[in-house]
Amino acid sequence: MKKILLIEDNPEVRENTSEILELAGYQVTSAENGKMGVELAVNSKPDLVICDIMMPVLDGYGTLHMLNKNPETAALPFIFLTAKAERTDIRKGMEMGADDYITKPFDDIELLNAVESRLRKVEAIRKDIQPTRDGVTELIGNIQGIEDITKISSRQQIKHLKKRDVIFTEGDTPQGLYLLNSGKVKLYKSHELGKDFIIKMLQPGEFFGYMALLEDEFHALSAEAIEESEITIFPMEDFYKLLTHPMVTQQFVRMLTGNLQSEHDKLIALAYSSVRKRTAEALLELRVRYHNLKSEKPFTMAIAREDLANMVGTATESLIRTLSDFRAEGHIEIAGSSITVVNTAALEKMRN
């Protein structure tokens, strides 16, 4: 049974509203002012808060402010219940993070529809969202409230890239959140001597460029397409709007930073592993990222030797010699720029 906290100073309105909600199957806890409401929210952990604005002791705006300050209650869905319907009041509630607004007088259906809609959207946000353009659009749709941020998904920009097109470079001011729809993109860092080190090879469905947004800093890496690709760019200001919702922040953090441990492991390997081991690791990583592992066909990929060398973290000449050794040992086949892995087990053994 879902629990609802009702904060309303008018005894008659409080009683009638509680009765409507209880008849609909909700467990209702009520408070006559904001101060009592905040204490009940912390102690009872409701699924949703309905709160009047004009109240003694602590008004609705103060109540919402206090709930947002507490990590335990910051993510609670919040609906304002008030006779004040001026646009300035709605705007103030929107800017503070309210999820919906119901004006008095209201009928049973209007109240229950608002409550059910908000609870459904909370459940939708809590479920896993796929890291795709449709997944982000779904996430955006789930958090629509009185603030009406539906424009976020309509303002996204789709961009088609040619091979070697640069998306952003180190030191650039961030413009938005990027999502790779198709193709391949490399994230790399340049050394002062002119050498590049590829931090990550992206596959479709992966976000990038978000660290600069989260840290409010310039880009620390560069991004470049290594083949014809398509990306979606979500505007920076709209990304920040999404992050004003605690549950959305949690969803994005989980979605965007799930690969940090693997990148950390890669940097450790770069410091302590041999070129042979790092080359085997790079080929296996590419296989996992760009090959259907259920396919019986061997993994084949065309990749510039310079890019692969930058991924391994070695000179191009050293990479070419290592690949020649792998071919002589029967681990791979080479045809032009294409490399085919024919002995995955040998590379796995080499990596371990």
Sine and cosine of phi, psi and omega as CSV:
sin_phi,cos_phi,sin_psi,cos_psi,sin_omega,cos_omega
0.00,0.00,0.79,-0.61,0.00,-1.00
-0.96,0.30,0.64,-0.77,-0.03,-1.00
-0.97,-0.24,0.74,-0.67,0.00,-1.00
-0.85,-0.52,0.73,-0.68,0.10,-1.00
-0.98,-0.18,0.86,-0.51,0.01,-1.00
-0.95,-0.31,0.86,-0.52,0.01,-1.00
-0.90,-0.43,0.94,-0.33,-0.12,-0.99
-0.44,-0.90,0.79,-0.61,-0.06,-1.00
-0.99,0.11,-0.35,0.94,0.01,-1.00
-0.99,0.14,0.90,-0.43,-0.08,-1.00
-0.85,0.53,-0.64,0.77,-0.05,-1.00
-0.93,0.38,-0.72,0.69,0.02,-1.00
-0.90,0.43,-0.64,0.76,0.00,-1.00
-0.89,0.46,-0.69,0.72,-0.02,-1.00
-0.93,0.38,-0.71,0.71,-0.03,-1.00
-0.91,0.41,-0.67,0.74,0.00,-1.00
-0.91,0.41,-0.67,0.75,0.04,-1.00
-0.87,0.50,-0.66,0.75,-0.02,-1.00
-0.89,0.45,-0.67,0.74,0.02,-1.00
-0.88,0.48,-0.72,0.70,-0.05,-1.00
-0.93,0.38,-0.64,0.77,-0.01,-1.00
-0.93,0.37,-0.61,0.79,0.06,-1.00
-0.91,0.42,-0.44,0.90,0.02,-1.00
-1.00,0.09,0.00,1.00,0.09,-1.00
0.99,-0.14,0.23,0.97,0.02,-1.00
-0.99,-0.10,0.51,-0.86,0.13,-0.99
-1.00,-0.02,0.87,-0.49,-0.15,-0.99
-0.93,-0.38,0.75,-0.66,0.17,-0.98
-0.89,-0.45,0.69,-0.72,-0.08,-1.00
-0.83,-0.57,0.42,-0.91,0.04,-1.00
-0.64,-0.77,0.51,-0.86,-0.09,-1.00
-1.00,-0.09,-0.08,1.00,0.09,-1.00
-0.41,-0.91,0.18,-0.98,-0.08,-1.00
-0.90,0.43,-0.61,0.80,-0.01,-1.00
-0.88,0.48,-0.73,0.68,0.05,-1.00
-0.90,0.43,-0.60,0.80,-0.02,-1.00
-0.90,0.44,-0.67,0.74,0.02,-1.00
-0.89,0.46,-0.68,0.73,0.01,-1.00
-0.89,0.46,-0.67,0.74,0.03,-1.00
-0.92,0.40,-0.61,0.79,0.00,-1.00
-0.88,0.47,-0.66,0.75,0.01,-1.00
-0.92,0.39,-0.63,0.78,-0.09,-1.00
-1.00,0.09,-0.57,0.82,-0.12,-0.99
-0.99,-0.16,-0.23,0.97,0.02,-1.00
0.78,0.63,0.90,0.44,0.01,-1.00
-0.94,0.34,0.26,-0.97,0.07,-1.00
-1.00,0.04,-0.31,0.95,-0.04,-1.00
-0.34,-0.94,0.52,-0.85,0.03,-1.00
-0.87,-0.49,0.76,-0.65,0.15,-0.99
-0.91,-0.41,0.82,-0.58,-0.17,-0.98
-0.66,-0.75,0.73,-0.68,0.12,-0.99
-0.95,0.31,0.34,-0.94,0.03,-1.00
-1.00,-0.07,-0.82,0.57,-0.08,-1.00
-1.00,0.09,0.98,-0.20,-0.02,-1.00
-0.62,-0.78,0.41,-0.91,0.08,-1.00
-0.97,0.23,0.20,-0.98,0.05,-1.00
0.93,0.36,-0.89,0.45,0.04,-1.00
-0.56,-0.83,0.88,-0.47,-0.06,-1.00
-0.98,0.21,-0.02,-1.00,-0.08,-1.00
-0.90,0.44,-0.63,0.78,0.02,-1.00
-0.90,0.44,-0.68,0.74,0.03,-1.00
-0.91,0.43,-0.60,0.80,0.03,-1.00
-0.89,0.45,-0.73,0.69,0.01,-1.00
-0.89,0.45,-0.64,0.77,0.03,-1.00
-0.87,0.49,-0.71,0.70,-0.01,-1.00
-0.91,0.41,-0.65,0.76,0.02,-1.00
-0.91,0.42,-0.63,0.78,0.00,-1.00
-0.93,0.37,-0.45,0.89,0.00,-1.00
-0.96,0.26,-0.41,0.91,-0.04,-1.00
-1.00,-0.04,0.87,-0.50,-0.01,-1.00
-0.84,0.55,-0.47,0.88,-0.03,-1.00
-0.96,0.26,-0.36,0.93,-0.06,-1.00
-0.85,-0.52,-0.02,1.00,-0.09,-1.00
-0.88,0.47,-0.49,0.87,-0.07,-1.00
-1.00,-0.04,0.06,1.00,-0.03,-1.00
-0.91,0.40,0.75,-0.66,0.13,-0.99
-0.88,0.47,0.68,-0.74,-0.14,-0.99
-0.74,-0.67,0.83,-0.56,0.03,-1.00
-0.88,-0.47,0.81,-0.58,0.09,-1.00
-0.99,0.14,0.69,-0.73,0.04,-1.00
-0.86,-0.52,0.94,-0.34,-0.13,-0.99
-0.40,-0.92,0.39,-0.92,0.09,-1.00
-1.00,0.07,-0.20,0.98,0.00,-1.00
-1.00,0.09,0.88,-0.48,-0.07,-1.00
-0.83,-0.56,0.24,0.97,0.03,-1.00
-0.90,0.44,0.49,-0.87,-0.07,-1.00
-0.88,0.48,-0.58,0.81,0.00,-1.00
-0.89,0.45,-0.58,0.81,0.02,-1.00
-0.94,0.35,-0.65,0.76,0.03,-1.00
-0.90,0.44,-0.67,0.74,0.01,-1.00
-0.89,0.45,-0.66,0.75,0.01,-1.00
-0.89,0.46,-0.70,0.71,0.04,-1.00
-0.89,0.45,-0.62,0.79,0.02,-1.00
-0.88,0.47,-0.73,0.68,-0.04,-1.00
-0.91,0.41,-0.44,0.90,0.00,-1.00
-0.99,0.11,-0.23,0.97,0.06,-1.00
0.95,-0.32,0.25,0.97,0.06,-1.00
-0.90,0.43,0.52,-0.85,-0.05,-1.00
-1.00,-0.07,-0.44,0.90,-0.03,-1.00
-0.32,-0.95,0.16,-0.99,-0.08,-1.00
-0.62,-0.78,0.81,-0.58,0.10,-1.00
-0.85,-0.52,0.80,-0.60,-0.02,-1.00
-0.99,-0.14,0.60,-0.80,0.07,-1.00
-1.00,0.09,0.59,-0.81,-0.06,1.00
-0.98,0.19,0.45,-0.89,0.01,-1.00
-0.73,-0.68,0.33,-0.94,0.05,-1.00
-0.97,-0.26,0.13,-0.99,-0.06,-1.00
-0.84,0.55,-0.73,0.69,-0.08,-1.00
-0.89,0.45,-0.67,0.74,0.00,-1.00
-0.88,0.48,-0.69,0.73,0.00,-1.00
-0.91,0.41,-0.77,0.64,-0.07,-1.00
-0.92,0.39,-0.59,0.81,0.05,-1.00
-0.89,0.45,-0.67,0.74,0.01,-1.00
-0.90,0.44,-0.69,0.73,-0.01,-1.00
-0.91,0.41,-0.75,0.66,-0.03,-1.00
-0.90,0.44,-0.66,0.75,0.01,-1.00
-0.89,0.46,-0.69,0.72,-0.02,-1.00
-0.92,0.40,-0.65,0.76,0.00,-1.00
-0.92,0.39,-0.60,0.80,0.05,-1.00
-0.90,0.45,-0.66,0.75,-0.03,-1.00
-0.93,0.36,-0.55,0.83,0.07,-1.00
-0.89,0.45,-0.70,0.71,0.02,-1.00
-0.90,0.44,-0.62,0.78,0.00,-1.00
-0.91,0.41,-0.63,0.77,0.00,-1.00
-0.92,0.39,-0.58,0.81,-0.07,-1.00
-0.95,0.31,-0.39,0.92,0.00,-1.00
-0.97,0.23,0.30,-0.95,-0.03,-1.00
-0.93,0.38,0.72,-0.70,0.05,-1.00
-0.96,-0.27,0.75,-0.66,-0.01,-1.00
-0.96,0.29,0.64,-0.77,0.00,-1.00
-0.98,0.21,0.93,0.37,0.05,-1.00
-0.72,-0.70,0.17,-0.99,0.04,-1.00
-0.87,0.49,-0.65,0.76,0.04,-1.00
-0.91,0.41,-0.57,0.82,0.01,-1.00
-0.90,0.43,-0.67,0.74,0.02,-1.00
-0.92,0.38,-0.66,0.76,0.04,-1.00
-0.88,0.48,-0.63,0.78,0.05,-1.00
-0.90,0.44,-0.69,0.72,0.02,-1.00
-0.87,0.49,-0.69,0.72,0.02,-1.00
-0.88,0.48,-0.70,0.72,0.00,-1.00
-0.89,0.47,-0.56,0.83,-0.03,-1.00
-0.94,0.33,-0.39,0.92,-0.07,-1.00
-0.97,-0.25,0.17,0.98,0.06,-1.00
-0.88,0.48,0.74,-0.67,0.08,-1.00
-0.62,-0.79,-0.51,-0.86,0.00,-1.00
-0.92,0.40,-0.35,0.94,-0.01,-1.00
-0.95,0.30,-0.30,0.95,0.09,-1.00
0.77,0.64,0.93,0.37,0.03,-1.00
-0.99,-0.14,0.47,0.88,0.04,-1.00
-0.89,0.45,-0.34,0.94,0.00,-1.00
-0.90,0.44,-0.30,0.95,-0.01,-1.00
-0.85,0.52,-0.77,0.64,-0.06,-1.00
-0.95,0.32,-0.45,0.89,0.00,-1.00
-0.98,0.18,-0.31,0.95,-0.03,-1.00
-1.00,-0.09,0.01,1.00,0.03,-1.00
-0.91,0.41,0.53,-0.85,-0.05,-1.00
-0.90,-0.44,0.77,-0.64,0.07,-1.00
-0.99,-0.17,0.77,-0.63,-0.06,-1.00
-0.79,-0.61,0.71,-0.70,0.03,-1.00
-0.99,-0.17,0.73,-0.68,-0.09,-1.00
-0.89,-0.46,0.56,-0.83,0.15,-0.99
-1.00,-0.09,0.26,-0.96,0.05,-1.00
-0.84,0.54,0.73,-0.68,0.01,-1.00
0.98,0.20,0.07,1.00,0.10,-0.99
-0.92,0.39,0.75,-0.66,0.02,-1.00
-1.00,0.01,0.75,-0.66,-0.01,-1.00
-1.00,0.00,-0.73,0.68,0.16,-0.99
-0.37,-0.93,0.31,-0.95,-0.02,-1.00
-0.81,-0.58,0.27,-0.96,0.04,-1.00
-0.82,0.57,0.72,-0.70,0.01,-1.00
1.00,-0.04,-0.17,0.98,0.04,-1.00
-0.94,0.33,0.51,-0.86,0.12,-0.99
-0.97,0.25,0.75,-0.66,-0.02,-1.00
-0.90,0.43,0.65,-0.76,-0.01,-1.00
-0.93,-0.36,-0.31,0.95,-0.03,-1.00
0.12,-0.99,-0.11,-0.99,0.06,-1.00
-0.99,-0.13,0.73,-0.68,-0.06,-1.00
-0.95,-0.32,0.60,-0.80,0.07,-1.00
-0.75,-0.66,0.80,-0.60,0.03,-1.00
-0.99,0.11,0.89,-0.45,0.00,-1.00
-1.00,0.05,-0.66,0.75,-0.01,-1.00
-0.42,-0.91,0.35,-0.94,0.00,-1.00
1.00,0.00,-0.38,-0.92,-0.04,-1.00
-0.66,-0.75,0.66,-0.75,0.03,-1.00
-0.74,-0.67,0.64,-0.77,0.05,-1.00
-0.95,-0.32,0.63,-0.78,0.15,-0.99
-0.96,-0.29,0.80,-0.60,-0.10,-0.99
-0.58,-0.82,0.33,-0.94,0.04,-1.00
-0.85,-0.52,0.70,-0.71,-0.04,-1.00
-1.00,-0.09,0.62,-0.78,0.06,-1.00
-1.00,-0.06,0.42,-0.91,-0.03,-1.00
-0.89,0.46,-0.35,0.94,0.03,-1.00
-1.00,0.06,0.03,1.00,0.06,-1.00
0.99,-0.17,-0.06,1.00,0.02,-1.00
-1.00,0.08,0.54,-0.84,0.06,-1.00
-0.94,-0.34,0.52,-0.85,0.14,-0.99
-0.82,-0.58,0.87,-0.50,-0.02,-1.00
-0.98,0.21,0.89,-0.45,0.01,-1.00
-0.98,0.22,-0.64,0.77,-0.05,-1.00
-0.37,-0.93,0.59,-0.81,0.17,-0.99
-0.97,-0.23,0.87,-0.49,-0.09,-1.00
-1.00,0.05,0.53,-0.85,0.11,-0.99
-0.89,-0.45,0.33,-0.94,-0.01,-1.00
-0.81,0.59,0.67,-0.74,-0.01,-1.00
0.99,-0.15,0.02,1.00,-0.02,-1.00
-0.97,-0.26,0.64,-0.77,0.09,-1.00
-1.00,0.04,0.42,-0.91,0.10,-1.00
-0.42,-0.91,0.25,-0.97,-0.03,-1.00
0.99,0.13,0.07,1.00,-0.11,-0.99
-0.99,0.12,-0.40,0.92,-0.03,-1.00
-0.89,0.46,-0.63,0.78,0.03,-1.00
-0.90,0.44,-0.58,0.82,0.03,-1.00
-0.94,0.35,-0.70,0.71,-0.04,-1.00
-0.93,0.38,-0.56,0.83,-0.03,-1.00
-1.00,-0.04,-0.12,0.99,-0.05,-1.00
0.82,0.58,0.75,0.66,-0.01,-1.00
-0.76,-0.65,0.10,-0.99,0.11,-0.99
-0.95,0.32,0.32,-0.95,0.04,-1.00
-0.89,0.46,0.75,-0.66,0.03,-1.00
-1.00,-0.04,-0.19,0.98,0.00,-1.00
-0.79,-0.61,0.20,-0.98,0.14,-0.99
-0.94,-0.35,0.43,-0.90,0.02,-1.00
-0.76,-0.65,0.73,-0.69,-0.06,-1.00
-0.55,-0.83,0.65,-0.76,0.06,-1.00
-0.97,0.25,0.72,-0.70,0.04,-1.00
-0.97,-0.23,-0.01,1.00,0.16,-0.99
-0.37,-0.93,0.08,-1.00,0.03,-1.00
-0.84,0.54,0.79,-0.62,-0.12,-0.99
-0.62,-0.78,0.26,-0.97,0.10,-0.99
-0.76,-0.65,0.73,-0.69,0.02,-1.00
-0.80,-0.60,0.38,-0.92,0.16,-0.99
-0.92,-0.38,0.70,-0.71,0.03,-1.00
-0.92,-0.40,0.88,-0.47,0.08,-1.00
-1.00,-0.08,0.82,-0.57,-0.08,-1.00
-0.82,0.58,0.59,-0.81,-0.07,-1.00
-0.86,0.51,-0.72,0.70,-0.06,-1.00
-0.91,0.43,-0.51,0.86,0.01,-1.00
-0.97,0.25,-0.55,0.83,0.10,-1.00
-0.87,0.50,-0.68,0.74,0.02,-1.00
-0.91,0.41,-0.56,0.83,0.05,-1.00
-0.88,0.47,-0.67,0.74,0.03,-1.00
-0.86,0.51,-0.62,0.79,-0.09,-1.00
-0.97,0.25,-0.06,1.00,0.10,-1.00
-0.97,0.23,-0.19,0.98,0.03,-1.00
-0.99,-0.13,0.90,-0.43,-0.09,-1.00
-0.80,0.59,-0.69,0.72,-0.03,-1.00
-0.94,0.34,-0.53,0.85,0.05,-1.00
-0.93,0.36,-0.64,0.77,0.06,-1.00
-0.84,0.54,-0.72,0.70,0.00,-1.00
-0.88,0.48,-0.66,0.75,-0.01,-1.00
-0.91,0.42,-0.70,0.72,0.00,-1.00
-0.91,0.41,-0.69,0.72,0.00,-1.00
-0.86,0.51,-0.69,0.73,0.02,-1.00
-0.91,0.41,-0.62,0.78,-0.08,-1.00
-0.97,0.25,-0.57,0.82,-0.14,-0.99
-1.00,-0.04,-0.41,0.91,-0.12,-0.99
-0.92,-0.39,0.26,0.97,-0.02,-1.00
-0.91,0.41,-0.25,0.97,-0.06,-1.00
-0.98,-0.20,0.10,0.99,-0.09,-1.00
-0.90,0.44,-0.61,0.79,-0.02,-1.00
-0.91,0.42,-0.65,0.76,0.00,-1.00
-0.92,0.40,-0.58,0.81,0.04,-1.00
-0.93,0.37,-0.61,0.79,0.06,-1.00
-0.89,0.46,-0.71,0.71,0.01,-1.00
-0.88,0.48,-0.59,0.81,-0.01,-1.00
-0.91,0.42,-0.66,0.75,0.01,-1.00
-0.92,0.40,-0.60,0.80,0.06,-1.00
-0.90,0.44,-0.69,0.73,0.00,-1.00
-0.89,0.46,-0.61,0.80,0.01,-1.00
-0.88,0.48,-0.59,0.81,-0.05,-1.00
-0.97,0.25,-0.52,0.86,-0.20,-0.98
-0.86,-0.51,-0.17,0.99,-0.09,-1.00
-0.99,-0.14,0.39,-0.92,0.03,-1.00
-0.97,0.25,0.25,-0.97,0.03,-1.00
-0.88,0.47,-0.65,0.76,0.02,-1.00
-0.86,0.51,-0.72,0.69,-0.04,-1.00
-0.91,0.40,-0.66,0.76,-0.01,-1.00
-0.93,0.36,-0.57,0.82,0.04,-1.00
-0.92,0.39,-0.69,0.72,0.06,-1.00
-0.87,0.50,-0.69,0.73,0.02,-1.00
-0.87,0.49,-0.68,0.73,-0.02,-1.00
-0.90,0.43,-0.69,0.73,0.01,-1.00
-0.90,0.43,-0.64,0.77,0.02,-1.00
-0.93,0.37,-0.60,0.80,0.04,-1.00
-0.90,0.43,-0.67,0.74,0.04,-1.00
-0.89,0.45,-0.63,0.78,0.02,-1.00
-0.89,0.46,-0.69,0.72,0.01,-1.00
-0.91,0.43,-0.62,0.78,-0.09,-1.00
-0.98,0.21,-0.60,0.80,-0.18,-0.98
-0.87,-0.49,0.15,0.99,-0.04,-1.00
-0.85,-0.52,0.61,-0.79,0.14,-0.99
-0.97,0.25,0.97,-0.25,-0.13,-0.99
-0.92,0.40,-0.26,0.97,0.04,-1.00
-0.99,0.10,-0.21,0.98,-0.02,-1.00
-0.96,0.29,0.58,-0.81,0.04,-1.00
-0.99,0.12,-0.21,0.98,0.01,-1.00
-0.97,0.25,0.58,-0.82,0.05,-1.00
-0.93,0.37,0.44,-0.90,-0.01,-1.00
-0.96,0.26,0.79,-0.62,0.05,-1.00
-0.77,-0.64,0.70,-0.72,0.02,-1.00
-0.52,-0.86,0.69,-0.73,0.11,-0.99
-1.00,0.00,0.84,-0.55,0.00,-1.00
-0.53,-0.85,0.69,-0.72,0.01,-1.00
-0.89,0.45,0.65,-0.76,-0.02,-1.00
-0.88,0.47,-0.56,0.83,0.03,-1.00
-0.89,0.45,-0.67,0.75,0.03,-1.00
-0.90,0.44,-0.69,0.72,0.00,-1.00
-0.91,0.41,-0.63,0.78,0.05,-1.00
-0.89,0.46,-0.64,0.77,0.03,-1.00
-0.93,0.37,-0.49,0.87,0.06,-1.00
-0.95,0.30,-0.64,0.77,0.00,-1.00
-0.96,0.27,-0.52,0.86,-0.04,-1.00
1.00,0.07,0.73,0.68,0.00,-1.00
-0.54,-0.84,0.12,-0.99,0.05,-1.00
-0.95,0.32,0.49,-0.87,-0.01,-1.00
-0.86,0.52,-0.63,0.78,-0.01,-1.00
-0.89,0.45,-0.65,0.76,0.02,-1.00
-0.92,0.40,-0.63,0.78,0.02,-1.00
-0.90,0.44,-0.70,0.72,-0.02,-1.00
-0.89,0.45,-0.66,0.75,0.04,-1.00
-0.89,0.46,-0.65,0.76,0.00,-1.00
-0.92,0.40,-0.66,0.75,0.04,-1.00
-0.90,0.44,-0.62,0.79,0.04,-1.00
-0.89,0.45,-0.64,0.77,0.07,-1.00
-0.89,0.45,-0.69,0.72,0.00,-1.00
-0.88,0.47,-0.64,0.77,0.02,-1.00
-0.92,0.39,-0.68,0.73,0.01,-1.00
-0.90,0.44,-0.51,0.86,0.00,-1.00
-1.00,0.08,-0.05,1.00,0.07,-1.00
1.00,0.10,0.27,0.96,-0.01,-1.00
-1.00,0.10,-0.53,0.85,-0.05,-1.00
-0.65,-0.76,0.25,-0.97,0.17,-0.99
-0.83,-0.55,0.53,-0.84,-0.05,-1.00
-0.80,-0.60,0.75,-0.67,0.08,-1.00
-0.64,-0.77,0.98,-0.19,-0.07,-1.00
0.91,0.41,-0.80,-0.60,0.03,-1.00
-1.00,0.05,-0.11,0.99,-0.06,-1.00
-1.00,0.07,0.65,-0.76,0.07,-1.00
-0.85,-0.53,0.76,-0.64,0.03,-1.00
-0.90,-0.43,0.81,-0.58,0.04,-1.00
-1.00,0.07,0.90,-0.44,-0.05,-1.00
-0.94,-0.33,-0.22,0.98,0.01,-1.00
-0.69,-0.73,0.98,0.18,-0.03,-1.00
-0.89,0.45,-0.63,0.77,-0.04,-1.00
-0.87,0.50,-0.62,0.78,-0.01,-1.00
-0.92,0.40,-0.64,0.77,0.03,-1.00
-0.93,0.38,-0.64,0.77,0.04,-1.00
-0.87,0.49,-0.70,0.72,0.00,-1.00
-0.90,0.44,-0.63,0.77,0.01,-1.00
-0.91,0.41,-0.62,0.79,-0.02,-1.00
-0.93,0.37,-0.59,0.81,-0.06,-1.00
-1.00,0.05,0.00,0.00,0.00,0.00
